[in-house]
Amino acid sequence: MKPPIRVTDHAVLRYLERAHGLDVEAVRNHLASRVTNGVRLGAIGVTIENVKLVIKRHADSVSVVTALKAGWRIDEDRP
């Protein structure tokens, strides 16, 4: 039996961007603006629109690294 075809997240994102006109930068800017207060207050996650955005602090920057269902717990031990 042949292995199933794997479609990467990158391919899905580019498909949505190019075939359906998704403005990735607009989404990125929207998410960044929605977590600003949480980042300032030291949060590890911010829930918006029923989605929990997980925040990761680095030596010189802060990133939103994933989006979880609102009720899911953030695993602080994950890299």
mmJSON file of the N, C-alpha and C atoms, coordinates in Angstrom:
{"data_MODEL":{"atom_site":{
"group_PDB":["ATOM","ATOM","ATOM","ATOM","ATOM","ATOM","ATOM","ATOM","ATOM","ATOM","ATOM","ATOM","ATOM","ATOM","ATOM","ATOM","ATOM","ATOM","ATOM","ATOM","ATOM","ATOM","ATOM","ATOM","ATOM","ATOM","ATOM","ATOM","ATOM","ATOM","ATOM","ATOM","ATOM","ATOM","ATOM","ATOM","ATOM","ATOM","ATOM","ATOM","ATOM","ATOM","ATOM","ATOM","ATOM","ATOM","ATOM","ATOM","ATOM","ATOM","ATOM","ATOM","ATOM","ATOM","ATOM","ATOM","ATOM","ATOM","ATOM","ATOM","ATOM","ATOM","ATOM","ATOM","ATOM","ATOM","ATOM","ATOM","ATOM","ATOM","ATOM","ATOM","ATOM","ATOM","ATOM","ATOM","ATOM","ATOM","ATOM","ATOM","ATOM","ATOM","ATOM","ATOM","ATOM","ATOM","ATOM","ATOM","ATOM","ATOM","ATOM","ATOM","ATOM","ATOM","ATOM","ATOM","ATOM","ATOM","ATOM","ATOM","ATOM","ATOM","ATOM","ATOM","ATOM","ATOM","ATOM","ATOM","ATOM","ATOM","ATOM","ATOM","ATOM","ATOM","ATOM","ATOM","ATOM","ATOM","ATOM","ATOM","ATOM","ATOM","ATOM","ATOM","ATOM","ATOM","ATOM","ATOM","ATOM","ATOM","ATOM","ATOM","ATOM","ATOM","ATOM","ATOM","ATOM","ATOM","ATOM","ATOM","ATOM","ATOM","ATOM","ATOM","ATOM","ATOM","ATOM","ATOM","ATOM","ATOM","ATOM","ATOM","ATOM","ATOM","ATOM","ATOM","ATOM","ATOM","ATOM","ATOM","ATOM","ATOM","ATOM","ATOM","ATOM","ATOM","ATOM","ATOM","ATOM","ATOM","ATOM","ATOM","ATOM","ATOM","ATOM","ATOM","ATOM","ATOM","ATOM","ATOM","ATOM","ATOM","ATOM","ATOM","ATOM","ATOM","ATOM","ATOM","ATOM","ATOM","ATOM","ATOM","ATOM","ATOM","ATOM","ATOM","ATOM","ATOM","ATOM","ATOM","ATOM","ATOM","ATOM","ATOM","ATOM","ATOM","ATOM","ATOM","ATOM","ATOM","ATOM","ATOM","ATOM","ATOM","ATOM","ATOM","ATOM","ATOM","ATOM","ATOM","ATOM","ATOM","ATOM","ATOM","ATOM","ATOM","ATOM","ATOM","ATOM","ATOM","ATOM","ATOM","ATOM","ATOM","ATOM","ATOM","ATOM"],
"id":[1,2,3,4,5,6,7,8,9,10,11,12,13,14,15,16,17,18,19,20,21,22,23,24,25,26,27,28,29,30,31,32,33,34,35,36,37,38,39,40,41,42,43,44,45,46,47,48,49,50,51,52,53,54,55,56,57,58,59,60,61,62,63,64,65,66,67,68,69,70,71,72,73,74,75,76,77,78,79,80,81,82,83,84,85,86,87,88,89,90,91,92,93,94,95,96,97,98,99,100,101,102,103,104,105,106,107,108,109,110,111,112,113,114,115,116,117,118,119,120,121,122,123,124,125,126,127,128,129,130,131,132,133,134,135,136,137,138,139,140,141,142,143,144,145,146,147,148,149,150,151,152,153,154,155,156,157,158,159,160,161,162,163,164,165,166,167,168,169,170,171,172,173,174,175,176,177,178,179,180,181,182,183,184,185,186,187,188,189,190,191,192,193,194,195,196,197,198,199,200,201,202,203,204,205,206,207,208,209,210,211,212,213,214,215,216,217,218,219,220,221,222,223,224,225,226,227,228,229,230,231,232,233,234,235,236,237],
"type_symbol":["N","C","C","N","C","C","N","C","C","N","C","C","N","C","C","N","C","C","N","C","C","N","C","C","N","C","C","N","C","C","N","C","C","N","C","C","N","C","C","N","C","C","N","C","C","N","C","C","N","C","C","N","C","C","N","C","C","N","C","C","N","C","C","N","C","C","N","C","C","N","C","C","N","C","C","N","C","C","N","C","C","N","C","C","N","C","C","N","C","C","N","C","C","N","C","C","N","C","C","N","C","C","N","C","C","N","C","C","N","C","C","N","C","C","N","C","C","N","C","C","N","C","C","N","C","C","N","C","C","N","C","C","N","C","C","N","C","C","N","C","C","N","C","C","N","C","C","N","C","C","N","C","C","N","C","C","N","C","C","N","C","C","N","C","C","N","C","C","N","C","C","N","C","C","N","C","C","N","C","C","N","C","C","N","C","C","N","C","C","N","C","C","N","C","C","N","C","C","N","C","C","N","C","C","N","C","C","N","C","C","N","C","C","N","C","C","N","C","C","N","C","C","N","C","C","N","C","C","N","C","C","N","C","C","N","C","C"],
"label_atom_id":["N","CA","C","N","CA","C","N","CA","C","N","CA","C","N","CA","C","N","CA","C","N","CA","C","N","CA","C","N","CA","C","N","CA","C","N","CA","C","N","CA","C","N","CA","C","N","CA","C","N","CA","C","N","CA","C","N","CA","C","N","CA","C","N","CA","C","N","CA","C","N","CA","C","N","CA","C","N","CA","C","N","CA","C","N","CA","C","N","CA","C","N","CA","C","N","CA","C","N","CA","C","N","CA","C","N","CA","C","N","CA","C","N","CA","C","N","CA","C","N","CA","C","N","CA","C","N","CA","C","N","CA","C","N","CA","C","N","CA","C","N","CA","C","N","CA","C","N","CA","C","N","CA","C","N","CA","C","N","CA","C","N","CA","C","N","CA","C","N","CA","C","N","CA","C","N","CA","C","N","CA","C","N","CA","C","N","CA","C","N","CA","C","N","CA","C","N","CA","C","N","CA","C","N","CA","C","N","CA","C","N","CA","C","N","CA","C","N","CA","C","N","CA","C","N","CA","C","N","CA","C","N","CA","C","N","CA","C","N","CA","C","N","CA","C","N","CA","C","N","CA","C","N","CA","C","N","CA","C","N","CA","C","N","CA","C","N","CA","C","N","CA","C","N","CA","C"],
"label_alt_id":[null,null,null,null,null,null,null,null,null,null,null,null,null,null,null,null,null,null,null,null,null,null,null,null,null,null,null,null,null,null,null,null,null,null,null,null,null,null,null,null,null,null,null,null,null,null,null,null,null,null,null,null,null,null,null,null,null,null,null,null,null,null,null,null,null,null,null,null,null,null,null,null,null,null,null,null,null,null,null,null,null,null,null,null,null,null,null,null,null,null,null,null,null,null,null,null,null,null,null,null,null,null,null,null,null,null,null,null,null,null,null,null,null,null,null,null,null,null,null,null,null,null,null,null,null,null,null,null,null,null,null,null,null,null,null,null,null,null,null,null,null,null,null,null,null,null,null,null,null,null,null,null,null,null,null,null,null,null,null,null,null,null,null,null,null,null,null,null,null,null,null,null,null,null,null,null,null,null,null,null,null,null,null,null,null,null,null,null,null,null,null,null,null,null,null,null,null,null,null,null,null,null,null,null,null,null,null,null,null,null,null,null,null,null,null,null,null,null,null,null,null,null,null,null,null,null,null,null,null,null,null,null,null,null,null,null,null],
"label_comp_id":["MET","MET","MET","LYS","LYS","LYS","PRO","PRO","PRO","PRO","PRO","PRO","ILE","ILE","ILE","ARG","ARG","ARG","VAL","VAL","VAL","THR","THR","THR","ASP","ASP","ASP","HIS","HIS","HIS","ALA","ALA","ALA","VAL","VAL","VAL","LEU","LEU","LEU","ARG","ARG","ARG","TYR","TYR","TYR","LEU","LEU","LEU","GLU","GLU","GLU","ARG","ARG","ARG","ALA","ALA","ALA","HIS","HIS","HIS","GLY","GLY","GLY","LEU","LEU","LEU","ASP","ASP","ASP","VAL","VAL","VAL","GLU","GLU","GLU","ALA","ALA","ALA","VAL","VAL","VAL","ARG","ARG","ARG","ASN","ASN","ASN","HIS","HIS","HIS","LEU","LEU","LEU","ALA","ALA","ALA","SER","SER","SER","ARG","ARG","ARG","VAL","VAL","VAL","THR","THR","THR","ASN","ASN","ASN","GLY","GLY","GLY","VAL","VAL","VAL","ARG","ARG","ARG","LEU","LEU","LEU","GLY","GLY","GLY","ALA","ALA","ALA","ILE","ILE","ILE","GLY","GLY","GLY","VAL","VAL","VAL","THR","THR","THR","ILE","ILE","ILE","GLU","GLU","GLU","ASN","ASN","ASN","VAL","VAL","VAL","LYS","LYS","LYS","LEU","LEU","LEU","VAL","VAL","VAL","ILE","ILE","ILE","LYS","LYS","LYS","ARG","ARG","ARG","HIS","HIS","HIS","ALA","ALA","ALA","ASP","ASP","ASP","SER","SER","SER","VAL","VAL","VAL","SER","SER","SER","VAL","VAL","VAL","VAL","VAL","VAL","THR","THR","THR","ALA","ALA","ALA","LEU","LEU","LEU","LYS","LYS","LYS","ALA","ALA","ALA","GLY","GLY","GLY","TRP","TRP","TRP","ARG","ARG","ARG","ILE","ILE","ILE","ASP","ASP","ASP","GLU","GLU","GLU","ASP","ASP","ASP","ARG","ARG","ARG","PRO","PRO","PRO"],
"label_asym_id":["A","A","A","A","A","A","A","A","A","A","A","A","A","A","A","A","A","A","A","A","A","A","A","A","A","A","A","A","A","A","A","A","A","A","A","A","A","A","A","A","A","A","A","A","A","A","A","A","A","A","A","A","A","A","A","A","A","A","A","A","A","A","A","A","A","A","A","A","A","A","A","A","A","A","A","A","A","A","A","A","A","A","A","A","A","A","A","A","A","A","A","A","A","A","A","A","A","A","A","A","A","A","A","A","A","A","A","A","A","A","A","A","A","A","A","A","A","A","A","A","A","A","A","A","A","A","A","A","A","A","A","A","A","A","A","A","A","A","A","A","A","A","A","A","A","A","A","A","A","A","A","A","A","A","A","A","A","A","A","A","A","A","A","A","A","A","A","A","A","A","A","A","A","A","A","A","A","A","A","A","A","A","A","A","A","A","A","A","A","A","A","A","A","A","A","A","A","A","A","A","A","A","A","A","A","A","A","A","A","A","A","A","A","A","A","A","A","A","A","A","A","A","A","A","A","A","A","A","A","A","A","A","A","A","A","A","A"],
"label_entity_id":["1","1","1","1","1","1","1","1","1","1","1","1","1","1","1","1","1","1","1","1","1","1","1","1","1","1","1","1","1","1","1","1","1","1","1","1","1","1","1","1","1","1","1","1","1","1","1","1","1","1","1","1","1","1","1","1","1","1","1","1","1","1","1","1","1","1","1","1","1","1","1","1","1","1","1","1","1","1","1","1","1","1","1","1","1","1","1","1","1","1","1","1","1","1","1","1","1","1","1","1","1","1","1","1","1","1","1","1","1","1","1","1","1","1","1","1","1","1","1","1","1","1","1","1","1","1","1","1","1","1","1","1","1","1","1","1","1","1","1","1","1","1","1","1","1","1","1","1","1","1","1","1","1","1","1","1","1","1","1","1","1","1","1","1","1","1","1","1","1","1","1","1","1","1","1","1","1","1","1","1","1","1","1","1","1","1","1","1","1","1","1","1","1","1","1","1","1","1","1","1","1","1","1","1","1","1","1","1","1","1","1","1","1","1","1","1","1","1","1","1","1","1","1","1","1","1","1","1","1","1","1","1","1","1","1","1","1"],
"label_seq_id":[1,1,1,2,2,2,3,3,3,4,4,4,5,5,5,6,6,6,7,7,7,8,8,8,9,9,9,10,10,10,11,11,11,12,12,12,13,13,13,14,14,14,15,15,15,16,16,16,17,17,17,18,18,18,19,19,19,20,20,20,21,21,21,22,22,22,23,23,23,24,24,24,25,25,25,26,26,26,27,27,27,28,28,28,29,29,29,30,30,30,31,31,31,32,32,32,33,33,33,34,34,34,35,35,35,36,36,36,37,37,37,38,38,38,39,39,39,40,40,40,41,41,41,42,42,42,43,43,43,44,44,44,45,45,45,46,46,46,47,47,47,48,48,48,49,49,49,50,50,50,51,51,51,52,52,52,53,53,53,54,54,54,55,55,55,56,56,56,57,57,57,58,58,58,59,59,59,60,60,60,61,61,61,62,62,62,63,63,63,64,64,64,65,65,65,66,66,66,67,67,67,68,68,68,69,69,69,70,70,70,71,71,71,72,72,72,73,73,73,74,74,74,75,75,75,76,76,76,77,77,77,78,78,78,79,79,79],
"pdbx_PDB_ins_code":[null,null,null,null,null,null,null,null,null,null,null,null,null,null,null,null,null,null,null,null,null,null,null,null,null,null,null,null,null,null,null,null,null,null,null,null,null,null,null,null,null,null,null,null,null,null,null,null,null,null,null,null,null,null,null,null,null,null,null,null,null,null,null,null,null,null,null,null,null,null,null,null,null,null,null,null,null,null,null,null,null,null,null,null,null,null,null,null,null,null,null,null,null,null,null,null,null,null,null,null,null,null,null,null,null,null,null,null,null,null,null,null,null,null,null,null,null,null,null,null,null,null,null,null,null,null,null,null,null,null,null,null,null,null,null,null,null,null,null,null,null,null,null,null,null,null,null,null,null,null,null,null,null,null,null,null,null,null,null,null,null,null,null,null,null,null,null,null,null,null,null,null,null,null,null,null,null,null,null,null,null,null,null,null,null,null,null,null,null,null,null,null,null,null,null,null,null,null,null,null,null,null,null,null,null,null,null,null,null,null,null,null,null,null,null,null,null,null,null,null,null,null,null,null,null,null,null,null,null,null,null,null,null,null,null,null,null],
"Cartn_x":[0.834,0.0,0.888,0.563,1.343,1.063,2.096,1.857,0.965,0.184,-0.683,0.155,-0.42,0.262,0.141,1.262,1.294,1.312,0.428,0.406,0.861,1.95,2.515,1.671,1.864,1.199,1.604,2.867,3.353,2.578,2.363,1.625,0.177,-0.451,-1.829,-1.891,-0.968,-0.942,-0.763,0.196,0.431,-0.766,-1.428,-2.635,-3.722,-3.962,-4.977,-4.625,-3.35,-2.885,-3.063,-2.655,-2.611,-3.894,-4.596,-5.823,-7.061,-7.009,-8.201,-7.994,-6.825,-6.584,-6.384,-6.029,-5.775,-4.602,-4.797,-3.733,-3.006,-1.936,-1.204,-0.649,-0.122,0.427,-0.659,-1.847,-2.955,-3.334,-3.351,-3.652,-2.553,-1.308,-0.167,-0.263,-0.55,-0.678,-1.863,-2.965,-4.148,-3.813,-3.166,-2.82,-1.843,-0.831,0.154,-0.515,-1.435,-2.094,-2.989,-3.549,-4.453,-3.728,-2.447,-1.713,-0.843,-0.81,0.091,-0.05,-1.272,-1.46,-1.043,-1.379,-0.982,0.523,1.222,2.688,3.229,2.695,3.146,2.962,1.891,1.592,2.264,3.027,3.759,2.995,1.899,1.085,1.839,1.487,2.032,1.038,-0.179,-1.199,-2.286,-2.927,-4.027,-5.136,-6.357,-7.49,-8.239,-8.369,-9.15,-10.009,-11.21,-12.077,-12.167,-12.199,-12.308,-11.095,-9.945,-8.687,-7.63,-6.843,-5.767,-4.458,-3.889,-2.599,-1.5,-0.529,0.549,1.738,2.231,3.307,4.606,5.675,7.002,7.961,8.648,9.625,11.021,11.762,13.141,14.016,15.305,16.215,15.934,15.626,15.461,14.148,13.205,11.939,10.847,9.637,8.482,7.772,7.32,6.627,5.307,4.33,3.14,3.495,3.533,4.088,3.051,1.834,0.79,-0.562,-1.6,-2.968,-3.658,-4.222,-4.892,-6.384,-7.152,-8.554,-8.58,-9.563,-9.602,-9.448,-10.009,-9.962,-8.702,-7.843,-6.636,-5.612,-4.863,-3.84,-2.533,-1.827,-0.511,0.533,1.341,2.421,3.672,3.954,5.083,6.434,6.481,7.751,8.191,7.289,7.652,8.56,9.524,10.451,9.76],
"Cartn_y":[-1.176,0.0,1.252,2.192,3.424,4.308,5.021,5.947,7.101,7.683,8.796,10.017,10.842,12.076,13.079,13.647,14.646,16.034,16.898,18.287,19.134,19.862,20.633,21.864,22.382,23.627,24.766,24.772,25.812,25.776,24.581,24.446,24.913,24.563,24.999,26.518,27.117,28.57,29.252,28.788,29.403,29.204,28.059,27.823,28.83,29.0,29.965,31.378,31.693,33.021,33.246,32.289,32.491,32.113,31.107,30.685,31.392,31.809,32.398,33.823,34.393,35.791,36.117,35.128,35.392,36.35,37.446,38.427,38.037,37.276,36.729,37.841,38.89,39.993,40.692,40.821,41.441,40.582,39.262,38.355,38.451,38.46,38.574,39.869,40.979,42.269,42.282,41.656,41.569,40.816,39.663,38.864,39.611,40.229,40.975,42.101,42.798,43.913,43.429,42.233,41.712,41.179,40.844,40.316,41.361,42.57,43.609,43.822,44.005,44.228,43.01,41.818,40.606,40.473,40.778,40.73,41.736,42.936,43.987,43.56,42.798,42.363,41.042,40.444,39.219,37.931,37.976,36.776,35.751,34.478,33.414,33.029,33.559,33.303,34.356,34.605,35.559,34.902,34.914,34.34,35.442,35.264,36.172,35.336,35.797,35.137,33.626,33.235,31.839,30.986,31.628,30.942,31.476,30.561,30.973,31.061,32.259,32.476,32.305,31.455,31.145,32.058,32.698,33.676,33.069,33.255,32.762,33.944,34.093,35.166,34.645,35.447,35.145,36.235,36.11,37.093,38.511,38.652,39.999,40.214,39.286,39.427,38.594,38.754,37.984,37.465,36.204,35.606,34.988,35.017,34.182,32.903,31.767,30.546,29.53,29.605,28.691,29.218,28.575,28.914,27.633,27.662,26.506,26.771,25.711,25.904,26.631,27.472,28.352,27.599,26.413,25.677,24.861,24.784,23.972,24.661,23.85,24.33,24.577,25.624,25.913,25.111,24.344,23.564,24.439,25.016,25.949,25.267,23.943,23.226,22.967,23.169,22.921,24.027,23.657,24.672,25.587],
"Cartn_z":[0.0,0.0,0.0,-0.858,-0.941,0.269,0.756,1.872,1.407,2.343,1.955,1.571,0.755,0.36,1.496,1.879,2.955,2.327,2.775,2.328,3.509,3.343,4.451,4.77,5.981,6.376,5.439,5.037,4.126,2.805,2.275,1.019,1.18,2.295,2.551,2.631,3.374,3.518,2.162,1.368,0.06,-0.867,-0.79,-1.585,-1.213,0.083,0.525,0.074,0.131,-0.266,-1.77,-2.565,-4.016,-4.734,-4.261,-4.944,-4.407,-3.134,-2.515,-2.031,-2.324,-2.015,-0.545,0.268,1.682,1.819,2.519,2.75,4.037,3.885,5.023,5.907,5.311,6.104,6.912,6.35,7.09,8.294,8.119,9.232,10.285,9.846,10.766,11.58,10.911,11.598,12.558,12.158,13.021,14.312,14.179,15.357,16.258,15.663,16.458,17.234,16.59,17.283,18.415,18.276,19.297,20.526,20.422,21.579,22.267,21.749,22.268,23.771,24.262,25.703,26.517,26.043,26.745,26.849,25.762,25.771,26.781,26.756,27.678,29.128,29.398,30.766,31.139,30.216,30.514,30.283,29.543,29.3,28.454,28.644,27.8,26.71,26.808,25.804,25.884,24.748,24.67,23.862,24.394,23.678,22.948,21.633,20.799,19.859,19.595,18.617,18.868,20.137,20.563,20.168,20.025,19.725,20.683,21.261,22.17,21.388,21.343,20.689,21.727,21.439,22.373,22.082,23.138,23.035,23.554,22.796,23.189,23.23,24.349,24.499,24.166,23.422,23.056,23.67,23.546,24.142,23.658,22.376,21.821,21.074,21.221,20.505,21.174,20.675,21.134,19.89,19.918,18.78,19.213,18.319,18.461,17.716,18.439,17.854,17.401,17.949,17.504,17.959,17.472,17.851,18.299,19.502,20.089,20.216,20.404,20.765,22.102,22.3,23.478,24.797,24.933,26.184,26.398,25.401,25.524,26.404,27.131,28.053,27.307,27.695,27.121,27.881,27.156,27.757,27.787,28.944,29.07,28.934,29.038,28.959,27.524,26.569,25.174,24.669,23.84,23.286,22.295],
"occupancy":[1.0,1.0,1.0,1.0,1.0,1.0,1.0,1.0,1.0,1.0,1.0,1.0,1.0,1.0,1.0,1.0,1.0,1.0,1.0,1.0,1.0,1.0,1.0,1.0,1.0,1.0,1.0,1.0,1.0,1.0,1.0,1.0,1.0,1.0,1.0,1.0,1.0,1.0,1.0,1.0,1.0,1.0,1.0,1.0,1.0,1.0,1.0,1.0,1.0,1.0,1.0,1.0,1.0,1.0,1.0,1.0,1.0,1.0,1.0,1.0,1.0,1.0,1.0,1.0,1.0,1.0,1.0,1.0,1.0,1.0,1.0,1.0,1.0,1.0,1.0,1.0,1.0,1.0,1.0,1.0,1.0,1.0,1.0,1.0,1.0,1.0,1.0,1.0,1.0,1.0,1.0,1.0,1.0,1.0,1.0,1.0,1.0,1.0,1.0,1.0,1.0,1.0,1.0,1.0,1.0,1.0,1.0,1.0,1.0,1.0,1.0,1.0,1.0,1.0,1.0,1.0,1.0,1.0,1.0,1.0,1.0,1.0,1.0,1.0,1.0,1.0,1.0,1.0,1.0,1.0,1.0,1.0,1.0,1.0,1.0,1.0,1.0,1.0,1.0,1.0,1.0,1.0,1.0,1.0,1.0,1.0,1.0,1.0,1.0,1.0,1.0,1.0,1.0,1.0,1.0,1.0,1.0,1.0,1.0,1.0,1.0,1.0,1.0,1.0,1.0,1.0,1.0,1.0,1.0,1.0,1.0,1.0,1.0,1.0,1.0,1.0,1.0,1.0,1.0,1.0,1.0,1.0,1.0,1.0,1.0,1.0,1.0,1.0,1.0,1.0,1.0,1.0,1.0,1.0,1.0,1.0,1.0,1.0,1.0,1.0,1.0,1.0,1.0,1.0,1.0,1.0,1.0,1.0,1.0,1.0,1.0,1.0,1.0,1.0,1.0,1.0,1.0,1.0,1.0,1.0,1.0,1.0,1.0,1.0,1.0,1.0,1.0,1.0,1.0,1.0,1.0,1.0,1.0,1.0,1.0,1.0,1.0],
"B_iso_or_equiv":[0.0,0.0,0.0,0.0,0.0,0.0,0.0,0.0,0.0,0.0,0.0,0.0,0.0,0.0,0.0,0.0,0.0,0.0,0.0,0.0,0.0,0.0,0.0,0.0,0.0,0.0,0.0,0.0,0.0,0.0,0.0,0.0,0.0,0.0,0.0,0.0,0.0,0.0,0.0,0.0,0.0,0.0,0.0,0.0,0.0,0.0,0.0,0.0,0.0,0.0,0.0,0.0,0.0,0.0,0.0,0.0,0.0,0.0,0.0,0.0,0.0,0.0,0.0,0.0,0.0,0.0,0.0,0.0,0.0,0.0,0.0,0.0,0.0,0.0,0.0,0.0,0.0,0.0,0.0,0.0,0.0,0.0,0.0,0.0,0.0,0.0,0.0,0.0,0.0,0.0,0.0,0.0,0.0,0.0,0.0,0.0,0.0,0.0,0.0,0.0,0.0,0.0,0.0,0.0,0.0,0.0,0.0,0.0,0.0,0.0,0.0,0.0,0.0,0.0,0.0,0.0,0.0,0.0,0.0,0.0,0.0,0.0,0.0,0.0,0.0,0.0,0.0,0.0,0.0,0.0,0.0,0.0,0.0,0.0,0.0,0.0,0.0,0.0,0.0,0.0,0.0,0.0,0.0,0.0,0.0,0.0,0.0,0.0,0.0,0.0,0.0,0.0,0.0,0.0,0.0,0.0,0.0,0.0,0.0,0.0,0.0,0.0,0.0,0.0,0.0,0.0,0.0,0.0,0.0,0.0,0.0,0.0,0.0,0.0,0.0,0.0,0.0,0.0,0.0,0.0,0.0,0.0,0.0,0.0,0.0,0.0,0.0,0.0,0.0,0.0,0.0,0.0,0.0,0.0,0.0,0.0,0.0,0.0,0.0,0.0,0.0,0.0,0.0,0.0,0.0,0.0,0.0,0.0,0.0,0.0,0.0,0.0,0.0,0.0,0.0,0.0,0.0,0.0,0.0,0.0,0.0,0.0,0.0,0.0,0.0,0.0,0.0,0.0,0.0,0.0,0.0,0.0,0.0,0.0,0.0,0.0,0.0],
"pdbx_formal_charge":[null,null,null,null,null,null,null,null,null,null,null,null,null,null,null,null,null,null,null,null,null,null,null,null,null,null,null,null,null,null,null,null,null,null,null,null,null,null,null,null,null,null,null,null,null,null,null,null,null,null,null,null,null,null,null,null,null,null,null,null,null,null,null,null,null,null,null,null,null,null,null,null,null,null,null,null,null,null,null,null,null,null,null,null,null,null,null,null,null,null,null,null,null,null,null,null,null,null,null,null,null,null,null,null,null,null,null,null,null,null,null,null,null,null,null,null,null,null,null,null,null,null,null,null,null,null,null,null,null,null,null,null,null,null,null,null,null,null,null,null,null,null,null,null,null,null,null,null,null,null,null,null,null,null,null,null,null,null,null,null,null,null,null,null,null,null,null,null,null,null,null,null,null,null,null,null,null,null,null,null,null,null,null,null,null,null,null,null,null,null,null,null,null,null,null,null,null,null,null,null,null,null,null,null,null,null,null,null,null,null,null,null,null,null,null,null,null,null,null,null,null,null,null,null,null,null,null,null,null,null,null,null,null,null,null,null,null],
"auth_seq_id":[1,1,1,2,2,2,3,3,3,4,4,4,5,5,5,6,6,6,7,7,7,8,8,8,9,9,9,10,10,10,11,11,11,12,12,12,13,13,13,14,14,14,15,15,15,16,16,16,17,17,17,18,18,18,19,19,19,20,20,20,21,21,21,22,22,22,23,23,23,24,24,24,25,25,25,26,26,26,27,27,27,28,28,28,29,29,29,30,30,30,31,31,31,32,32,32,33,33,33,34,34,34,35,35,35,36,36,36,37,37,37,38,38,38,39,39,39,40,40,40,41,41,41,42,42,42,43,43,43,44,44,44,45,45,45,46,46,46,47,47,47,48,48,48,49,49,49,50,50,50,51,51,51,52,52,52,53,53,53,54,54,54,55,55,55,56,56,56,57,57,57,58,58,58,59,59,59,60,60,60,61,61,61,62,62,62,63,63,63,64,64,64,65,65,65,66,66,66,67,67,67,68,68,68,69,69,69,70,70,70,71,71,71,72,72,72,73,73,73,74,74,74,75,75,75,76,76,76,77,77,77,78,78,78,79,79,79],
"auth_comp_id":["MET","MET","MET","LYS","LYS","LYS","PRO","PRO","PRO","PRO","PRO","PRO","ILE","ILE","ILE","ARG","ARG","ARG","VAL","VAL","VAL","THR","THR","THR","ASP","ASP","ASP","HIS","HIS","HIS","ALA","ALA","ALA","VAL","VAL","VAL","LEU","LEU","LEU","ARG","ARG","ARG","TYR","TYR","TYR","LEU","LEU","LEU","GLU","GLU","GLU","ARG","ARG","ARG","ALA","ALA","ALA","HIS","HIS","HIS","GLY","GLY","GLY","LEU","LEU","LEU","ASP","ASP","ASP","VAL","VAL","VAL","GLU","GLU","GLU","ALA","ALA","ALA","VAL","VAL","VAL","ARG","ARG","ARG","ASN","ASN","ASN","HIS","HIS","HIS","LEU","LEU","LEU","ALA","ALA","ALA","SER","SER","SER","ARG","ARG","ARG","VAL","VAL","VAL","THR","THR","THR","ASN","ASN","ASN","GLY","GLY","GLY","VAL","VAL","VAL","ARG","ARG","ARG","LEU","LEU","LEU","GLY","GLY","GLY","ALA","ALA","ALA","ILE","ILE","ILE","GLY","GLY","GLY","VAL","VAL","VAL","THR","THR","THR","ILE","ILE","ILE","GLU","GLU","GLU","ASN","ASN","ASN","VAL","VAL","VAL","LYS","LYS","LYS","LEU","LEU","LEU","VAL","VAL","VAL","ILE","ILE","ILE","LYS","LYS","LYS","ARG","ARG","ARG","HIS","HIS","HIS","ALA","ALA","ALA","ASP","ASP","ASP","SER","SER","SER","VAL","VAL","VAL","SER","SER","SER","VAL","VAL","VAL","VAL","VAL","VAL","THR","THR","THR","ALA","ALA","ALA","LEU","LEU","LEU","LYS","LYS","LYS","ALA","ALA","ALA","GLY","GLY","GLY","TRP","TRP","TRP","ARG","ARG","ARG","ILE","ILE","ILE","ASP","ASP","ASP","GLU","GLU","GLU","ASP","ASP","ASP","ARG","ARG","ARG","PRO","PRO","PRO"],
"auth_asym_id":["A","A","A","A","A","A","A","A","A","A","A","A","A","A","A","A","A","A","A","A","A","A","A","A","A","A","A","A","A","A","A","A","A","A","A","A","A","A","A","A","A","A","A","A","A","A","A","A","A","A","A","A","A","A","A","A","A","A","A","A","A","A","A","A","A","A","A","A","A","A","A","A","A","A","A","A","A","A","A","A","A","A","A","A","A","A","A","A","A","A","A","A","A","A","A","A","A","A","A","A","A","A","A","A","A","A","A","A","A","A","A","A","A","A","A","A","A","A","A","A","A","A","A","A","A","A","A","A","A","A","A","A","A","A","A","A","A","A","A","A","A","A","A","A","A","A","A","A","A","A","A","A","A","A","A","A","A","A","A","A","A","A","A","A","A","A","A","A","A","A","A","A","A","A","A","A","A","A","A","A","A","A","A","A","A","A","A","A","A","A","A","A","A","A","A","A","A","A","A","A","A","A","A","A","A","A","A","A","A","A","A","A","A","A","A","A","A","A","A","A","A","A","A","A","A","A","A","A","A","A","A","A","A","A","A","A","A"],
"auth_atom_id":["N","CA","C","N","CA","C","N","CA","C","N","CA","C","N","CA","C","N","CA","C","N","CA","C","N","CA","C","N","CA","C","N","CA","C","N","CA","C","N","CA","C","N","CA","C","N","CA","C","N","CA","C","N","CA","C","N","CA","C","N","CA","C","N","CA","C","N","CA","C","N","CA","C","N","CA","C","N","CA","C","N","CA","C","N","CA","C","N","CA","C","N","CA","C","N","CA","C","N","CA","C","N","CA","C","N","CA","C","N","CA","C","N","CA","C","N","CA","C","N","CA","C","N","CA","C","N","CA","C","N","CA","C","N","CA","C","N","CA","C","N","CA","C","N","CA","C","N","CA","C","N","CA","C","N","CA","C","N","CA","C","N","CA","C","N","CA","C","N","CA","C","N","CA","C","N","CA","C","N","CA","C","N","CA","C","N","CA","C","N","CA","C","N","CA","C","N","CA","C","N","CA","C","N","CA","C","N","CA","C","N","CA","C","N","CA","C","N","CA","C","N","CA","C","N","CA","C","N","CA","C","N","CA","C","N","CA","C","N","CA","C","N","CA","C","N","CA","C","N","CA","C","N","CA","C","N","CA","C","N","CA","C","N","CA","C","N","CA","C","N","CA","C","N","CA","C"],
"pdbx_PDB_model_num":[1,1,1,1,1,1,1,1,1,1,1,1,1,1,1,1,1,1,1,1,1,1,1,1,1,1,1,1,1,1,1,1,1,1,1,1,1,1,1,1,1,1,1,1,1,1,1,1,1,1,1,1,1,1,1,1,1,1,1,1,1,1,1,1,1,1,1,1,1,1,1,1,1,1,1,1,1,1,1,1,1,1,1,1,1,1,1,1,1,1,1,1,1,1,1,1,1,1,1,1,1,1,1,1,1,1,1,1,1,1,1,1,1,1,1,1,1,1,1,1,1,1,1,1,1,1,1,1,1,1,1,1,1,1,1,1,1,1,1,1,1,1,1,1,1,1,1,1,1,1,1,1,1,1,1,1,1,1,1,1,1,1,1,1,1,1,1,1,1,1,1,1,1,1,1,1,1,1,1,1,1,1,1,1,1,1,1,1,1,1,1,1,1,1,1,1,1,1,1,1,1,1,1,1,1,1,1,1,1,1,1,1,1,1,1,1,1,1,1,1,1,1,1,1,1,1,1,1,1,1,1,1,1,1,1,1,1]
}}}
